[in-house]
């Protein structure tokens, strides 16, 4: 699967990945709204 996804879904996926990585690094749970 390609890591690059165009359009709205791609932006949501990217935001989710970033939020997940940040949450893991900081040990905090983040609430993400789109």
N, C-alpha and C positions, 0 to 999 in steps of 0.2 A: 504494500500500500504506500502511496505517496504521502510524505509529510506535509505537502503543500495542498491546501484545499481552498479553492476560490470562493468568493461570495460570503454571505452572512454566516453560513455554517462553519466556514473556515475561521472566521473571526471568533466565533463562539468557542470553537475547539481550541484555538490558540489561547484564548483567555482562560479556558478551563485548565489547560496544561500549565500555563504560567502560575495560575492560582494554586494548583496542586503542588507544583515544585516549591513555591514560596511557603506553602503551608507545611510541607515536609521539612524544609530548611529551618523554619522558625519554630516548629513544633506547635504551631497554632492552627486552629481551624478557622477557615475564612468563609464568609457567606458571600457568594458571588451572584450578582444580579445582572441580567442582560438588558 
